């Protein structure tokens, strides 16, 4: 399955990543590493495996595409102290992945600045051809790819409601699903999407267990 935005073609992946063939680049949004440990500090006990699960998913995506670079579109960590809370094994895995391909970290609202010891380069936003990559989508922007909203969509199938993470594709932008293990999703019918999709015919690409499913926006609940 391929989609176009501006002058570029993109390949949505079952993992929630987006591959850019012309630039041999893999795009990832909203890993939210160390969310579990962040919640533990607040007394909300979650199984502390989200960072390892997110990194293993990232490792599998990198193995699938063998990209020249990986661009992480913000909120890669759940908070500014997340990198310092990583377990030694998780830190070693991240460093191994970053040694295999160039990492570019875009700042997000959860991680506006990242420590210097993380491998890779940093940016607020970056361009691929006529496409701008950033963390938060902006009303009125065109030819942008962003994350931040953790889009999800629901349909009714065989009498039951089915809800999954999804890509949002419109004439102006692509909004990526959240890649992280504990990230959840926000329904594309939520008011947060209205300024971005109002008046536009948009599509969703829902992430199933074994396949992607493209649907017009009017078909989702």
Secondary structure, 3 states (H helix, E strand, C coil): CCEEECCEEEEECCCCCEEEHHHCEEEECCCCECHHHHHHHCCCCCCCCHHHHHHHHHHHHHHHHCCCEEEEECCCECCCCHHHHCCHHHHHHHHHHHHHCEEEEECCCCCCCCCCCCCCEEECCEEECCEEECCCCCCCCCCEEECCCCEEEEEEECCEEEEEEEEEECCCEEECCCCCCCCCCEECCCHHHHHHHCCCCCEEEEECCCCEEEEEHHHCC
